[in-house]
Amino acid sequence: MSDCVAHAAPEPVFAEPWHAQVFAVTVALNETGRFDWPDWAARFSDTLKRHGLDRELNGGNDYFFAWLETLEALLAEQGTATPNDVNRLRNAWEDAYLTTPHGNPVQLTDK
């Protein structure tokens, strides 16, 4: 009898923290039923194809910018997060991290 060894799928490795974050947000939205994965995969594939026509994608920032673009477009189409909502939140985060003293946690405030 041979020994059975359990094999687990390797954990994804991300080059940048924001890559992991946008991936995790997308998975969480899928798991809560905001969209189904086959639809997501088709949309993301279309975005990659569109971007890949201009240049070769390297799988780093360009890949995750395409991922983020796809997610933002999907959420806007659903009415979950409009482009104005996304821009306001992005600007609030930028303001928060630029005005937070080094070493302190960045926090958003309700304005």
C-alpha positions as CSV (number, residue, x, y, z in Angstrom):
1,M,0.0,0.0,0.0
2,S,1.4,3.4,-0.9
3,D,1.3,6.4,1.4
4,C,-1.3,9.0,0.4
5,V,0.0,12.5,0.4
6,A,-2.5,15.4,0.5
7,H,-1.7,18.0,-2.1
8,A,-3.0,21.5,-1.8
9,A,-3.2,24.0,-4.5
10,P,-0.4,26.6,-4.1
11,E,-1.4,29.9,-2.6
12,P,-1.5,32.7,-5.2
13,V,1.5,35.0,-5.2
14,F,1.0,38.6,-5.9
15,A,3.7,41.1,-6.8
16,E,1.9,44.1,-5.1
17,P,-0.4,44.2,-2.2
18,W,-3.1,45.9,-4.3
19,H,-3.1,42.9,-6.7
20,A,-4.1,40.7,-3.8
21,Q,-6.7,43.1,-2.6
22,V,-8.5,43.6,-5.9
23,F,-8.3,39.8,-6.4
24,A,-9.8,39.2,-2.9
25,V,-12.5,41.8,-3.4
26,T,-13.5,40.2,-6.7
27,V,-13.7,36.7,-5.2
28,A,-15.7,38.0,-2.2
29,L,-18.2,39.8,-4.5
30,N,-18.5,36.5,-6.5
31,E,-19.0,34.5,-3.4
32,T,-21.8,36.8,-2.2
33,G,-23.6,36.4,-5.5
34,R,-22.9,39.8,-7.1
35,F,-22.0,38.0,-10.3
36,D,-21.2,34.6,-11.6
37,W,-17.7,33.5,-12.3
38,P,-18.2,32.5,-16.0
39,D,-19.6,36.0,-16.7
40,W,-16.6,37.5,-14.9
41,A,-14.1,35.4,-16.8
42,A,-15.6,36.3,-20.2
43,R,-15.6,40.0,-19.4
44,F,-12.0,39.9,-18.1
45,S,-10.9,37.9,-21.1
46,D,-12.4,40.6,-23.4
47,T,-10.5,43.3,-21.4
48,L,-7.3,41.4,-21.7
49,K,-7.8,40.8,-25.4
50,R,-8.5,44.5,-25.9
51,H,-5.4,45.6,-24.0
52,G,-3.2,42.9,-25.6
53,L,-3.9,44.3,-29.0
54,D,-1.6,47.3,-28.3
55,R,1.2,45.6,-26.4
56,E,2.2,42.3,-24.8
57,L,0.9,41.9,-21.3
58,N,3.4,41.0,-18.7
59,G,1.1,39.6,-16.0
60,G,2.0,42.3,-13.4
61,N,0.4,45.7,-13.0
62,D,-1.0,45.6,-16.5
63,Y,-2.9,42.4,-15.8
64,F,-4.3,43.8,-12.5
65,F,-5.1,47.2,-14.0
66,A,-7.2,45.2,-16.6
67,W,-8.7,43.2,-13.7
68,L,-9.6,46.4,-11.9
69,E,-11.0,48.0,-15.1
70,T,-13.2,44.9,-15.6
71,L,-14.5,45.0,-12.0
72,E,-15.2,48.7,-12.1
73,A,-17.1,48.3,-15.4
74,L,-19.1,45.4,-14.1
75,L,-20.1,47.2,-10.8
76,A,-21.0,50.3,-12.8
77,E,-23.2,48.3,-15.1
78,Q,-24.9,46.8,-12.2
79,G,-25.4,50.2,-10.6
80,T,-23.4,49.0,-7.5
81,A,-20.6,51.6,-7.9
82,T,-20.8,54.3,-10.5
83,P,-17.7,55.8,-12.0
84,N,-18.3,59.0,-9.9
85,D,-18.5,56.8,-6.7
86,V,-15.3,55.1,-7.6
87,N,-13.5,58.4,-8.4
88,R,-14.8,60.0,-5.1
89,L,-13.5,57.0,-3.1
90,R,-10.2,56.9,-5.0
91,N,-9.7,60.7,-4.3
92,A,-10.6,60.2,-0.6
93,W,-8.0,57.4,-0.3
94,E,-5.4,59.5,-2.0
95,D,-6.1,62.5,0.3
96,A,-6.1,60.2,3.3
97,Y,-2.7,58.6,2.5
98,L,-1.1,61.9,1.5
99,T,-2.1,63.5,4.8
100,T,-1.4,60.6,7.1
101,P,1.9,60.8,9.0
102,H,4.3,58.1,8.1
103,G,3.8,55.0,10.1
104,N,0.2,55.7,11.1
105,P,-2.6,53.7,9.6
106,V,-4.5,55.4,6.8
107,Q,-8.2,56.0,7.6
108,L,-11.0,57.5,5.6
109,T,-13.2,60.1,7.3
110,D,-16.8,60.8,6.5
111,K,-16.8,64.2,5.0
